[in-house]
Amino acid sequence: MQKIPIDSILYTDYSNHYIQIHLPDKTVRTYMRFEDFSGMLLIYSQFICCYRNCIINMDKVFSMEKSEFILTTGEHLPITRTMRSQIHQQYADYQFSKLNGGIG
Protein backbone atom coordinates (compact mmCIF):
# COMPACT_ATOMS: atom_id res chain seq x y z
CA MET A 1 0.00 0.00 0.00
CA GLN A 2 1.32 3.44 -0.88
CA LYS A 3 1.88 6.05 1.81
CA ILE A 4 -0.81 8.70 1.96
CA PRO A 5 -0.43 11.80 4.14
CA ILE A 6 -3.36 11.85 6.55
CA ASP A 7 -4.00 15.54 5.97
CA SER A 8 -4.72 14.81 2.29
CA ILE A 9 -7.57 12.40 3.07
CA LEU A 10 -11.05 13.83 2.44
CA TYR A 11 -12.93 10.76 3.60
CA THR A 12 -12.86 7.00 3.44
CA ASP A 13 -15.57 4.46 2.88
CA TYR A 14 -15.79 0.71 2.80
CA SER A 15 -17.64 -1.78 0.63
CA ASN A 16 -17.06 -5.33 -0.57
CA HIS A 17 -13.96 -5.72 1.61
CA TYR A 18 -12.26 -2.67 0.07
CA ILE A 19 -11.35 0.62 1.71
CA GLN A 20 -11.69 3.56 -0.65
CA ILE A 21 -9.56 6.51 0.40
CA HIS A 22 -10.86 9.66 -1.25
CA LEU A 23 -8.20 12.29 -1.94
CA PRO A 24 -8.61 15.65 -3.73
CA ASP A 25 -7.32 14.27 -7.03
CA LYS A 26 -7.98 10.53 -6.89
CA THR A 27 -9.41 7.59 -4.98
CA VAL A 28 -7.13 4.84 -3.72
CA ARG A 29 -8.55 1.36 -3.09
CA THR A 30 -7.03 -1.16 -0.74
CA TYR A 31 -8.13 -4.55 0.51
CA MET A 32 -8.41 -4.38 4.30
CA ARG A 33 -10.88 -4.94 7.11
CA PHE A 34 -12.68 -1.72 8.04
CA GLU A 35 -12.11 -2.37 11.75
CA ASP A 36 -8.34 -2.51 11.23
CA PHE A 37 -8.26 0.57 9.03
CA SER A 38 -10.55 2.65 11.22
CA GLY A 39 -8.48 1.76 14.26
CA MET A 40 -5.43 3.28 12.58
CA LEU A 41 -7.23 6.41 11.37
CA LEU A 42 -9.47 7.28 14.31
CA ILE A 43 -6.51 7.84 16.63
CA TYR A 44 -6.17 11.21 14.88
CA SER A 45 -8.53 13.84 16.30
CA GLN A 46 -9.59 15.26 12.93
CA PHE A 47 -11.29 12.01 11.87
CA ILE A 48 -14.81 10.97 12.77
CA CYS A 49 -17.10 8.19 11.66
CA CYS A 50 -20.18 9.95 10.25
CA TYR A 51 -22.08 6.82 9.25
CA ARG A 52 -21.46 3.11 9.07
CA ASN A 53 -18.19 2.40 7.25
CA CYS A 54 -17.41 6.04 6.44
CA ILE A 55 -14.81 8.24 8.13
CA ILE A 56 -14.40 11.92 7.29
CA ASN A 57 -11.58 14.36 7.86
CA MET A 58 -13.18 17.23 9.79
CA ASP A 59 -10.52 19.58 8.42
CA LYS A 60 -12.07 19.02 4.98
CA VAL A 61 -15.62 19.93 6.04
CA PHE A 62 -17.01 23.14 4.57
CA SER A 63 -20.20 23.02 6.63
CA MET A 64 -22.31 20.74 8.75
CA GLU A 65 -26.04 20.54 8.25
CA LYS A 66 -28.53 18.66 10.38
CA SER A 67 -28.21 15.41 8.46
CA GLU A 68 -25.02 15.76 6.43
CA PHE A 69 -21.52 17.14 6.13
CA ILE A 70 -20.64 19.20 3.08
CA LEU A 71 -16.98 18.83 2.20
CA THR A 72 -14.75 21.51 0.70
CA THR A 73 -15.07 19.60 -2.58
CA GLY A 74 -18.85 20.05 -2.55
CA GLU A 75 -19.52 16.39 -1.78
CA HIS A 76 -22.34 15.63 0.66
CA LEU A 77 -21.90 12.84 3.20
CA PRO A 78 -24.78 11.75 5.42
CA ILE A 79 -24.67 11.73 9.20
CA THR A 80 -26.18 8.64 10.77
CA ARG A 81 -29.46 9.40 12.50
CA THR A 82 -28.73 7.26 15.56
CA MET A 83 -25.50 9.10 16.42
CA ARG A 84 -26.38 12.53 15.02
CA SER A 85 -26.28 14.49 18.29
CA GLN A 86 -22.95 12.95 19.35
CA ILE A 87 -21.42 13.58 15.92
CA HIS A 88 -22.63 17.20 15.95
CA GLN A 89 -21.12 17.67 19.41
CA GLN A 90 -17.82 16.05 18.45
CA TYR A 91 -17.56 18.27 15.36
CA ALA A 92 -18.38 21.40 17.39
CA ASP A 93 -15.81 20.44 20.05
CA TYR A 94 -13.17 19.86 17.38
CA GLN A 95 -13.83 23.23 15.73
CA PHE A 96 -13.79 25.00 19.11
CA SER A 97 -10.48 23.35 19.99
CA LYS A 98 -8.99 24.44 16.65
CA LEU A 99 -10.09 28.04 17.26
CA ASN A 100 -8.35 27.97 20.61
CA GLY A 101 -5.13 26.68 19.10
CA GLY A 102 -5.43 23.20 20.57
CA ILE A 103 -5.44 21.27 17.29
CA GLY A 104 -4.01 21.72 13.88
Phi and psi restraints in degrees (range 20) as a CNS / XPLOR table:
assign (resid 1 and name C) (resid 2 and name N)
       (resid 2 and name CA) (resid 2 and name C) 1.0 -75.0 20.0 2
assign (resid 2 and name N) (resid 2 and name CA)
       (resid 2 and name C) (resid 3 and name N) 1.0 154.5 20.0 2
assign (resid 2 and name C) (resid 3 and name N)
       (resid 3 and name CA) (resid 3 and name C) 1.0 -79.2 20.0 2
assign (resid 3 and name N) (resid 3 and name CA)
       (resid 3 and name C) (resid 4 and name N) 1.0 134.0 20.0 2
assign (resid 3 and name C) (resid 4 and name N)
       (resid 4 and name CA) (resid 4 and name C) 1.0 -126.8 20.0 2
assign (resid 4 and name N) (resid 4 and name CA)
       (resid 4 and name C) (resid 5 and name N) 1.0 122.5 20.0 2
assign (resid 4 and name C) (resid 5 and name N)
       (resid 5 and name CA) (resid 5 and name C) 1.0 -62.1 20.0 2
assign (resid 5 and name N) (resid 5 and name CA)
       (resid 5 and name C) (resid 6 and name N) 1.0 132.2 20.0 2
assign (resid 5 and name C) (resid 6 and name N)
       (resid 6 and name CA) (resid 6 and name C) 1.0 -62.7 20.0 2
assign (resid 6 and name N) (resid 6 and name CA)
       (resid 6 and name C) (resid 7 and name N) 1.0 -29.8 20.0 2
assign (resid 6 and name C) (resid 7 and name N)
       (resid 7 and name CA) (resid 7 and name C) 1.0 -72.9 20.0 2
assign (resid 7 and name N) (resid 7 and name CA)
       (resid 7 and name C) (resid 8 and name N) 1.0 -8.7 20.0 2
assign (resid 7 and name C) (resid 8 and name N)
       (resid 8 and name CA) (resid 8 and name C) 1.0 -91.9 20.0 2
assign (resid 8 and name N) (resid 8 and name CA)
       (resid 8 and name C) (resid 9 and name N) 1.0 -9.0 20.0 2
assign (resid 8 and name C) (resid 9 and name N)
       (resid 9 and name CA) (resid 9 and name C) 1.0 -76.7 20.0 2
assign (resid 9 and name N) (resid 9 and name CA)
       (resid 9 and name C) (resid 10 and name N) 1.0 126.4 20.0 2
assign (resid 9 and name C) (resid 10 and name N)
       (resid 10 and name CA) (resid 10 and name C) 1.0 -81.8 20.0 2
assign (resid 10 and name N) (resid 10 and name CA)
       (resid 10 and name C) (resid 11 and name N) 1.0 -56.6 20.0 2
assign (resid 10 and name C) (resid 11 and name N)
       (resid 11 and name CA) (resid 11 and name C) 1.0 -162.4 20.0 2
assign (resid 11 and name N) (resid 11 and name CA)
       (resid 11 and name C) (resid 12 and name N) 1.0 167.2 20.0 2
assign (resid 11 and name C) (resid 12 and name N)
       (resid 12 and name CA) (resid 12 and name C) 1.0 -129.8 20.0 2
assign (resid 12 and name N) (resid 12 and name CA)
       (resid 12 and name C) (resid 13 and name N) 1.0 149.8 20.0 2
assign (resid 12 and name C) (resid 13 and name N)
       (resid 13 and name CA) (resid 13 and name C) 1.0 -141.1 20.0 2
assign (resid 13 and name N) (resid 13 and name CA)
       (resid 13 and name C) (resid 14 and name N) 1.0 170.4 20.0 2
assign (resid 13 and name C) (resid 14 and name N)
       (resid 14 and name CA) (resid 14 and name C) 1.0 -137.2 20.0 2
assign (resid 14 and name N) (resid 14 and name CA)
       (resid 14 and name C) (resid 15 and name N) 1.0 131.6 20.0 2
assign (resid 14 and name C) (resid 15 and name N)
       (resid 15 and name CA) (resid 15 and name C) 1.0 -158.7 20.0 2
assign (resid 15 and name N) (resid 15 and name CA)
       (resid 15 and name C) (resid 16 and name N) 1.0 146.2 20.0 2
assign (resid 15 and name C) (resid 16 and name N)
       (resid 16 and name CA) (resid 16 and name C) 1.0 50.7 20.0 2
assign (resid 16 and name N) (resid 16 and name CA)
       (resid 16 and name C) (resid 17 and name N) 1.0 42.8 20.0 2
assign (resid 16 and name C) (resid 17 and name N)
       (resid 17 and name CA) (resid 17 and name C) 1.0 70.4 20.0 2
assign (resid 17 and name N) (resid 17 and name CA)
       (resid 17 and name C) (resid 18 and name N) 1.0 12.9 20.0 2
assign (resid 17 and name C) (resid 18 and name N)
       (resid 18 and name CA) (resid 18 and name C) 1.0 -118.1 20.0 2
assign (resid 18 and name N) (resid 18 and name CA)
       (resid 18 and name C) (resid 19 and name N) 1.0 136.0 20.0 2
assign (resid 18 and name C) (resid 19 and name N)
       (resid 19 and name CA) (resid 19 and name C) 1.0 -90.1 20.0 2
assign (resid 19 and name N) (resid 19 and name CA)
       (resid 19 and name C) (resid 20 and name N) 1.0 130.2 20.0 2
assign (resid 19 and name C) (resid 20 and name N)
       (resid 20 and name CA) (resid 20 and name C) 1.0 -109.3 20.0 2
assign (resid 20 and name N) (resid 20 and name CA)
       (resid 20 and name C) (resid 21 and name N) 1.0 119.5 20.0 2
assign (resid 20 and name C) (resid 21 and name N)
       (resid 21 and name CA) (resid 21 and name C) 1.0 -103.0 20.0 2
assign (resid 21 and name N) (resid 21 and name CA)
       (resid 21 and name C) (resid 22 and name N) 1.0 111.8 20.0 2
assign (resid 21 and name C) (resid 22 and name N)
       (resid 22 and name CA) (resid 22 and name C) 1.0 -91.3 20.0 2
assign (resid 22 and name N) (resid 22 and name CA)
       (resid 22 and name C) (resid 23 and name N) 1.0 120.4 20.0 2
assign (resid 22 and name C) (resid 23 and name N)
       (resid 23 and name CA) (resid 23 and name C) 1.0 -113.1 20.0 2
assign (resid 23 and name N) (resid 23 and name CA)
       (resid 23 and name C) (resid 24 and name N) 1.0 167.3 20.0 2
assign (resid 23 and name C) (resid 24 and name N)
       (resid 24 and name CA) (resid 24 and name C) 1.0 -57.2 20.0 2
assign (resid 24 and name N) (resid 24 and name CA)
       (resid 24 and name C) (resid 25 and name N) 1.0 -33.4 20.0 2
assign (resid 24 and name C) (resid 25 and name N)
       (resid 25 and name CA) (resid 25 and name C) 1.0 -114.6 20.0 2
assign (resid 25 and name N) (resid 25 and name CA)
       (resid 25 and name C) (resid 26 and name N) 1.0 -4.1 20.0 2
assign (resid 25 and name C) (resid 26 and name N)
       (resid 26 and name CA) (resid 26 and name C) 1.0 -167.4 20.0 2
assign (resid 26 and name N) (resid 26 and name CA)
       (resid 26 and name C) (resid 27 and name N) 1.0 171.6 20.0 2
assign (resid 26 and name C) (resid 27 and name N)
       (resid 27 and name CA) (resid 27 and name C) 1.0 -121.7 20.0 2
assign (resid 27 and name N) (resid 27 and name CA)
       (resid 27 and name C) (resid 28 and name N) 1.0 129.7 20.0 2
assign (resid 27 and name C) (resid 28 and name N)
       (resid 28 and name CA) (resid 28 and name C) 1.0 -106.4 20.0 2
assign (resid 28 and name N) (resid 28 and name CA)
       (resid 28 and name C) (resid 29 and name N) 1.0 131.3 20.0 2
assign (resid 28 and name C) (resid 29 and name N)
       (resid 29 and name CA) (resid 29 and name C) 1.0 -108.0 20.0 2
assign (resid 29 and name N) (resid 29 and name CA)
       (resid 29 and name C) (resid 30 and name N) 1.0 139.5 20.0 2
assign (resid 29 and name C) (resid 30 and name N)
       (resid 30 and name CA) (resid 30 and name C) 1.0 -143.7 20.0 2
assign (resid 30 and name N) (resid 30 and name CA)
       (resid 30 and name C) (resid 31 and name N) 1.0 146.7 20.0 2
assign (resid 30 and name C) (resid 31 and name N)
       (resid 31 and name CA) (resid 31 and name C) 1.0 -87.7 20.0 2
assign (resid 31 and name N) (resid 31 and name CA)
       (resid 31 and name C) (resid 32 and name N) 1.0 115.2 20.0 2
assign (resid 31 and name C) (resid 32 and name N)
       (resid 32 and name CA) (resid 32 and name C) 1.0 -167.5 20.0 2
assign (resid 32 and name N) (resid 32 and name CA)
       (resid 32 and name C) (resid 33 and name N) 1.0 151.5 20.0 2
assign (resid 32 and name C) (resid 33 and name N)
       (resid 33 and name CA) (resid 33 and name C) 1.0 -70.8 20.0 2
assign (resid 33 and name N) (resid 33 and name CA)
       (resid 33 and name C) (resid 34 and name N) 1.0 138.9 20.0 2
assign (resid 33 and name C) (resid 34 and name N)
       (resid 34 and name CA) (resid 34 and name C) 1.0 -61.3 20.0 2
assign (resid 34 and name N) (resid 34 and name CA)
       (resid 34 and name C) (resid 35 and name N) 1.0 -38.8 20.0 2
assign (resid 34 and name C) (resid 35 and name N)
       (resid 35 and name CA) (resid 35 and name C) 1.0 -60.5 20.0 2
assign (resid 35 and name N) (resid 35 and name CA)
       (resid 35 and name C) (resid 36 and name N) 1.0 -40.6 20.0 2
assign (resid 35 and name C) (resid 36 and name N)
       (resid 36 and name CA) (resid 36 and name C) 1.0 -68.6 20.0 2
assign (resid 36 and name N) (resid 36 and name CA)
       (resid 36 and name C) (resid 37 and name N) 1.0 -44.6 20.0 2
assign (resid 36 and name C) (resid 37 and name N)
       (resid 37 and name CA) (resid 37 and name C) 1.0 -66.2 20.0 2
assign (resid 37 and name N) (resid 37 and name CA)
       (resid 37 and name C) (resid 38 and name N) 1.0 -46.8 20.0 2
assign (resid 37 and name C) (resid 38 and name N)
       (resid 38 and name CA) (resid 38 and name C) 1.0 -63.8 20.0 2
assign (resid 38 and name N) (resid 38 and name CA)
       (resid 38 and name C) (resid 39 and name N) 1.0 -34.2 20.0 2
assign (resid 38 and name C) (resid 39 and name N)
       (resid 39 and name CA) (resid 39 and name C) 1.0 -61.5 20.0 2
assign (resid 39 and name N) (resid 39 and name CA)
       (resid 39 and name C) (resid 40 and name N) 1.0 -33.8 20.0 2
assign (resid 39 and name C) (resid 40 and name N)
       (resid 40 and name CA) (resid 40 and name C) 1.0 -76.1 20.0 2
assign (resid 40 and name N) (resid 40 and name CA)
       (resid 40 and name C) (resid 41 and name N) 1.0 -35.8 20.0 2
assign (resid 40 and name C) (resid 41 and name N)
       (resid 41 and name CA) (resid 41 and name C) 1.0 -85.4 20.0 2
assign (resid 41 and name N) (resid 41 and name CA)
       (resid 41 and name C) (resid 42 and name N) 1.0 -37.7 20.0 2
assign (resid 41 and name C) (resid 42 and name N)
       (resid 42 and name CA) (resid 42 and name C) 1.0 -74.9 20.0 2
assign (resid 42 and name N) (resid 42 and name CA)
       (resid 42 and name C) (resid 43 and name N) 1.0 -0.7 20.0 2
assign (resid 42 and name C) (resid 43 and name N)
       (resid 43 and name CA) (resid 43 and name C) 1.0 -74.4 20.0 2
assign (resid 43 and name N) (resid 43 and name CA)
       (resid 43 and name C) (resid 44 and name N) 1.0 -16.3 20.0 2
assign (resid 43 and name C) (resid 44 and name N)
       (resid 44 and name CA) (resid 44 and name C) 1.0 -90.8 20.0 2
assign (resid 44 and name N) (resid 44 and name CA)
       (resid 44 and name C) (resid 45 and name N) 1.0 131.6 20.0 2
assign (resid 44 and name C) (resid 45 and name N)
       (resid 45 and name CA) (resid 45 and name C) 1.0 -64.9 20.0 2
assign (resid 45 and name N) (resid 45 and name CA)
       (resid 45 and name C) (resid 46 and name N) 1.0 -21.3 20.0 2
assign (resid 45 and name C) (resid 46 and name N)
       (resid 46 and name CA) (resid 46 and name C) 1.0 -81.2 20.0 2
assign (resid 46 and name N) (resid 46 and name CA)
       (resid 46 and name C) (resid 47 and name N) 1.0 -3.9 20.0 2
assign (resid 46 and name C) (resid 47 and name N)
       (resid 47 and name CA) (resid 47 and name C) 1.0 -104.8 20.0 2
assign (resid 47 and name N) (resid 47 and name CA)
       (resid 47 and name C) (resid 48 and name N) 1.0 141.4 20.0 2
assign (resid 47 and name C) (resid 48 and name N)
       (resid 48 and name CA) (resid 48 and name C) 1.0 -145.7 20.0 2
assign (resid 48 and name N) (resid 48 and name CA)
       (resid 48 and name C) (resid 49 and name N) 1.0 144.5 20.0 2
assign (resid 48 and name C) (resid 49 and name N)
       (resid 49 and name CA) (resid 49 and name C) 1.0 -86.7 20.0 2
assign (resid 49 and name N) (resid 49 and name CA)
       (resid 49 and name C) (resid 50 and name N) 1.0 113.8 20.0 2
assign (resid 49 and name C) (resid 50 and name N)
       (resid 50 and name CA) (resid 50 and name C) 1.0 -94.5 20.0 2
assign (resid 50 and name N) (resid 50 and name CA)
       (resid 50 and name C) (resid 51 and name N) 1.0 -20.6 20.0 2
assign (resid 50 and name C) (resid 51 and name N)
       (resid 51 and name CA) (resid 51 and name C) 1.0 -159.9 20.0 2
assign (resid 51 and name N) (resid 51 and name CA)
       (resid 51 and name C) (resid 52 and name N) 1.0 172.7 20.0 2
assign (resid 51 and name C) (resid 52 and name N)
       (resid 52 and name CA) (resid 52 and name C) 1.0 -53.4 20.0 2
assign (resid 52 and name N) (resid 52 and name CA)
       (resid 52 and name C) (resid 53 and name N) 1.0 124.2 20.0 2
assign (resid 52 and name C) (resid 53 and name N)
       (resid 53 and name CA) (resid 53 and name C) 1.0 67.8 20.0 2
assign (resid 53 and name N) (resid 53 and name CA)
       (resid 53 and name C) (resid 54 and name N) 1.0 24.8 20.0 2
assign (resid 53 and name C) (resid 54 and name N)
       (resid 54 and name CA) (resid 54 and name C) 1.0 -137.5 20.0 2
assign (resid 54 and name N) (resid 54 and name CA)
       (resid 54 and name C) (resid 55 and name N) 1.0 128.5 20.0 2
assign (resid 54 and name C) (resid 55 and name N)
       (resid 55 and name CA) (resid 55 and name C) 1.0 -122.3 20.0 2
assign (resid 55 and name N) (resid 55 and name CA)
       (resid 55 and name C) (resid 56 and name N) 1.0 131.1 20.0 2
assign (resid 55 and name C) (resid 56 and name N)
       (resid 56 and name CA) (resid 56 and name C) 1.0 -112.6 20.0 2
assign (resid 56 and name N) (resid 56 and name CA)
       (resid 56 and name C) (resid 57 and name N) 1.0 155.6 20.0 2
assign (resid 56 and name C) (resid 57 and name N)
       (resid 57 and name CA) (resid 57 and name C) 1.0 -93.2 20.0 2
assign (resid 57 and name N) (resid 57 and name CA)
       (resid 57 and name C) (resid 58 and name N) 1.0 111.2 20.0 2
assign (resid 57 and name C) (resid 58 and name N)
       (resid 58 and name CA) (resid 58 and name C) 1.0 -64.1 20.0 2
assign (resid 58 and name N) (resid 58 and name CA)
       (resid 58 and name C) (resid 59 and name N) 1.0 -18.9 20.0 2
assign (resid 58 and name C) (resid 59 and name N)
       (resid 59 and name CA) (resid 59 and name C) 1.0 -72.2 20.0 2
assign (resid 59 and name N) (resid 59 and name CA)
       (resid 59 and name C) (resid 60 and name N) 1.0 -14.5 20.0 2
assign (resid 59 and name C) (resid 60 and name N)
       (resid 60 and name CA) (resid 60 and name C) 1.0 -103.4 20.0 2
assign (resid 60 and name N) (resid 60 and name CA)
       (resid 60 and name C) (resid 61 and name N) 1.0 10.7 20.0 2
assign (resid 60 and name C) (resid 61 and name N)
       (resid 61 and name CA) (resid 61 and name C) 1.0 -89.1 20.0 2
assign (resid 61 and name N) (resid 61 and name CA)
       (resid 61 and name C) (resid 62 and name N) 1.0 127.0 20.0 2
assign (resid 61 and name C) (resid 62 and name N)
       (resid 62 and name CA) (resid 62 and name C) 1.0 -81.8 20.0 2
assign (resid 62 and name N) (resid 62 and name CA)
       (resid 62 and name C) (resid 63 and name N) 1.0 -45.5 20.0 2
assign (resid 62 and name C) (resid 63 and name N)
       (resid 63 and name CA) (resid 63 and name C) 1.0 -155.4 20.0 2
assign (resid 63 and name N) (resid 63 and name CA)
       (resid 63 and name C) (resid 64 and name N) 1.0 161.3 20.0 2
assign (resid 63 and name C) (resid 64 and name N)
       (resid 64 and name CA) (resid 64 and name C) 1.0 -119.5 20.0 2
assign (resid 64 and name N) (resid 64 and name CA)
       (resid 64 and name C) (resid 65 and name N) 1.0 125.5 20.0 2
assign (resid 64 and name C) (resid 65 and name N)
       (resid 65 and name CA) (resid 65 and name C) 1.0 -102.9 20.0 2
assign (resid 65 and name N) (resid 65 and name CA)
       (resid 65 and name C) (resid 66 and name N) 1.0 -179.2 20.0 2
assign (resid 65 and name C) (resid 66 and name N)
       (resid 66 and name CA) (resid 66 and name C) 1.0 -58.4 20.0 2
assign (resid 66 and name N) (resid 66 and name CA)
       (resid 66 and name C) (resid 67 and name N) 1.0 -43.7 20.0 2
assign (resid 66 and name C) (resid 67 and name N)
       (resid 67 and name CA) (resid 67 and name C) 1.0 -118.9 20.0 2
assign (resid 67 and name N) (resid 67 and name CA)
       (resid 67 and name C) (resid 68 and name N) 1.0 9.6 20.0 2
assign (resid 67 and name C) (resid 68 and name N)
       (resid 68 and name CA) (resid 68 and name C) 1.0 -160.8 20.0 2
assign (resid 68 and name N) (resid 68 and name CA)
       (resid 68 and name C) (resid 69 and name N) 1.0 157.3 20.0 2
assign (resid 68 and name C) (resid 69 and name N)
       (resid 69 and name CA) (resid 69 and name C) 1.0 -99.1 20.0 2
assign (resid 69 and name N) (resid 69 and name CA)
       (resid 69 and name C) (resid 70 and name N) 1.0 142.4 20.0 2
assign (resid 69 and name C) (resid 70 and name N)
       (resid 70 and name CA) (resid 70 and name C) 1.0 -112.4 20.0 2
assign (resid 70 and name N) (resid 70 and name CA)
       (resid 70 and name C) (resid 71 and name N) 1.0 119.5 20.0 2
assign (resid 70 and name C) (resid 71 and name N)
       (resid 71 and name CA) (resid 71 and name C) 1.0 -81.5 20.0 2
assign (resid 71 and name N) (resid 71 and name CA)
       (resid 71 and name C) (resid 72 and name N) 1.0 166.2 20.0 2
assign (resid 71 and name C) (resid 72 and name N)
       (resid 72 and name CA) (resid 72 and name C) 1.0 -62.6 20.0 2
assign (resid 72 and name N) (resid 72 and name CA)
       (resid 72 and name C) (resid 73 and name N) 1.0 -19.0 20.0 2
assign (resid 72 and name C) (resid 73 and name N)
       (resid 73 and name CA) (resid 73 and name C) 1.0 -84.2 20.0 2
assign (resid 73 and name N) (resid 73 and name CA)
       (resid 73 and name C) (resid 74 and name N) 1.0 -7.3 20.0 2
assign (resid 73 and name C) (resid 74 and name N)
       (resid 74 and name CA) (resid 74 and name C) 1.0 93.5 20.0 2
assign (resid 74 and name N) (resid 74 and name CA)
       (resid 74 and name C) (resid 75 and name N) 1.0 -6.8 20.0 2
assign (resid 74 and name C) (resid 75 and name N)
       (resid 75 and name CA) (resid 75 and name C) 1.0 -70.2 20.0 2
assign (resid 75 and name N) (resid 75 and name CA)
       (resid 75 and name C) (resid 76 and name N) 1.0 145.3 20.0 2
assign (resid 75 and name C) (resid 76 and name N)
       (resid 76 and name CA) (resid 76 and name C) 1.0 -109.8 20.0 2
assign (resid 76 and name N) (resid 76 and name CA)
       (resid 76 and name C) (resid 77 and name N) 1.0 127.9 20.0 2
assign (resid 76 and name C) (resid 77 and name N)
       (resid 77 and name CA) (resid 77 and name C) 1.0 -123.2 20.0 2
assign (resid 77 and name N) (resid 77 and name CA)
       (resid 77 and name C) (resid 78 and name N) 1.0 128.3 20.0 2
assign (resid 77 and name C) (resid 78 and name N)
       (resid 78 and name CA) (resid 78 and name C) 1.0 -69.7 20.0 2
assign (resid 78 and name N) (resid 78 and name CA)
       (resid 78 and name C) (resid 79 and name N) 1.0 154.5 20.0 2
assign (resid 78 and name C) (resid 79 and name N)
       (resid 79 and name CA) (resid 79 and name C) 1.0 -108.7 20.0 2
assign (resid 79 and name N) (resid 79 and name CA)
       (resid 79 and name C) (resid 80 and name N) 1.0 127.0 20.0 2
assign (resid 79 and name C) (resid 80 and name N)
       (resid 80 and name CA) (resid 80 and name C) 1.0 -58.7 20.0 2
assign (resid 80 and name N) (resid 80 and name CA)
       (resid 80 and name C) (resid 81 and name N) 1.0 136.6 20.0 2
assign (resid 80 and name C) (resid 81 and name N)
       (resid 81 and name CA) (resid 81 and name C) 1.0 -63.7 20.0 2
assign (resid 81 and name N) (resid 81 and name CA)
       (resid 81 and name C) (resid 82 and name N) 1.0 -39.5 20.0 2
assign (resid 81 and name C) (resid 82 and name N)
       (resid 82 and name CA) (resid 82 and name C) 1.0 -69.2 20.0 2
assign (resid 82 and name N) (resid 82 and name CA)
       (resid 82 and name C) (resid 83 and name N) 1.0 -23.9 20.0 2
assign (resid 82 and name C) (resid 83 and name N)
       (resid 83 and name CA) (resid 83 and name C) 1.0 -116.5 20.0 2
assign (resid 83 and name N) (resid 83 and name CA)
       (resid 83 and name C) (resid 84 and name N) 1.0 13.3 20.0 2
assign (resid 83 and name C) (resid 84 and name N)
       (resid 84 and name CA) (resid 84 and name C) 1.0 -55.2 20.0 2
assign (resid 84 and name N) (resid 84 and name CA)
       (resid 84 and name C) (resid 85 and name N) 1.0 -48.1 20.0 2
assign (resid 84 and name C) (resid 85 and name N)
       (resid 85 and name CA) (resid 85 and name C) 1.0 -65.6 20.0 2
assign (resid 85 and name N) (resid 85 and name CA)
       (resid 85 and name C) (resid 86 and name N) 1.0 -39.0 20.0 2
assign (resid 85 and name C) (resid 86 and name N)
       (resid 86 and name CA) (resid 86 and name C) 1.0 -67.3 20.0 2
assign (resid 86 and name N) (resid 86 and name CA)
       (resid 86 and name C) (resid 87 and name N) 1.0 -39.1 20.0 2
assign (resid 86 and name C) (resid 87 and name N)
       (resid 87 and name CA) (resid 87 and name C) 1.0 -66.7 20.0 2
assign (resid 87 and name N) (resid 87 and name CA)
       (resid 87 and name C) (resid 88 and name N) 1.0 -42.5 20.0 2
assign (resid 87 and name C) (resid 88 and name N)
       (resid 88 and name CA) (resid 88 and name C) 1.0 -59.9 20.0 2
assign (resid 88 and name N) (resid 88 and name CA)
       (resid 88 and name C) (resid 89 and name N) 1.0 -43.5 20.0 2
assign (resid 88 and name C) (resid 89 and name N)
       (resid 89 and name CA) (resid 89 and name C) 1.0 -66.4 20.0 2
assign (resid 89 and name N) (resid 89 and name CA)
       (resid 89 and name C) (resid 90 and name N) 1.0 -42.2 20.0 2
assign (resid 89 and name C) (resid 90 and name N)
       (resid 90 and name CA) (resid 90 and name C) 1.0 -63.7 20.0 2
assign (resid 90 and name N) (resid 90 and name CA)
       (resid 90 and name C) (resid 91 and name N) 1.0 -40.6 20.0 2
assign (resid 90 and name C) (resid 91 and name N)
       (resid 91 and name CA) (resid 91 and name C) 1.0 -65.0 20.0 2
assign (resid 91 and name N) (resid 91 and name CA)
       (resid 91 and name C) (resid 92 and name N) 1.0 -44.7 20.0 2
assign (resid 91 and name C) (resid 92 and name N)
       (resid 92 and name CA) (resid 92 and name C) 1.0 -61.9 20.0 2
assign (resid 92 and name N) (resid 92 and name CA)
       (resid 92 and name C) (resid 93 and name N) 1.0 -43.4 20.0 2
assign (resid 92 and name C) (resid 93 and name N)
       (resid 93 and name CA) (resid 93 and name C) 1.0 -62.1 20.0 2
assign (resid 93 and name N) (resid 93 and name CA)
       (resid 93 and name C) (resid 94 and name N) 1.0 -41.1 20.0 2
assign (resid 93 and name C) (resid 94 and name N)
       (resid 94 and name CA) (resid 94 and name C) 1.0 -64.1 20.0 2
assign (resid 94 and name N) (resid 94 and name CA)
       (resid 94 and name C) (resid 95 and name N) 1.0 -45.8 20.0 2
assign (resid 94 and name C) (resid 95 and name N)
       (resid 95 and name CA) (resid 95 and name C) 1.0 -63.7 20.0 2
assign (resid 95 and name N) (resid 95 and name CA)
       (resid 95 and name C) (resid 96 and name N) 1.0 -41.0 20.0 2
assign (resid 95 and name C) (resid 96 and name N)
       (resid 96 and name CA) (resid 96 and name C) 1.0 -62.8 20.0 2
assign (resid 96 and name N) (resid 96 and name CA)
       (resid 96 and name C) (resid 97 and name N) 1.0 -42.7 20.0 2
assign (resid 96 and name C) (resid 97 and name N)
       (resid 97 and name CA) (resid 97 and name C) 1.0 -63.2 20.0 2
assign (resid 97 and name N) (resid 97 and name CA)
       (resid 97 and name C) (resid 98 and name N) 1.0 -39.7 20.0 2
assign (resid 97 and name C) (resid 98 and name N)
       (resid 98 and name CA) (resid 98 and name C) 1.0 -63.7 20.0 2
assign (resid 98 and name N) (resid 98 and name CA)
       (resid 98 and name C) (resid 99 and name N) 1.0 -41.3 20.0 2
assign (resid 98 and name C) (resid 99 and name N)
       (resid 99 and name CA) (resid 99 and name C) 1.0 -62.8 20.0 2
assign (resid 99 and name N) (resid 99 and name CA)
       (resid 99 and name C) (resid 100 and name N) 1.0 -32.1 20.0 2
assign (resid 99 and name C) (resid 100 and name N)
       (resid 100 and name CA) (resid 100 and name C) 1.0 -90.6 20.0 2
assign (resid 100 and name N) (resid 100 and name CA)
       (resid 100 and name C) (resid 101 and name N) 1.0 10.7 20.0 2
assign (resid 100 and name C) (resid 101 and name N)
       (resid 101 and name CA) (resid 101 and name C) 1.0 78.2 20.0 2
assign (resid 101 and name N) (resid 101 and name CA)
       (resid 101 and name C) (resid 102 and name N) 1.0 12.5 20.0 2
assign (resid 101 and name C) (resid 102 and name N)
       (resid 102 and name CA) (resid 102 and name C) 1.0 -82.3 20.0 2
assign (resid 102 and name N) (resid 102 and name CA)
       (resid 102 and name C) (resid 103 and name N) 1.0 -21.3 20.0 2
assign (resid 102 and name C) (resid 103 and name N)
       (resid 103 and name CA) (resid 103 and name C) 1.0 -136.1 20.0 2
assign (resid 103 and name N) (resid 103 and name CA)
       (resid 103 and name C) (resid 104 and name N) 1.0 152.7 20.0 2
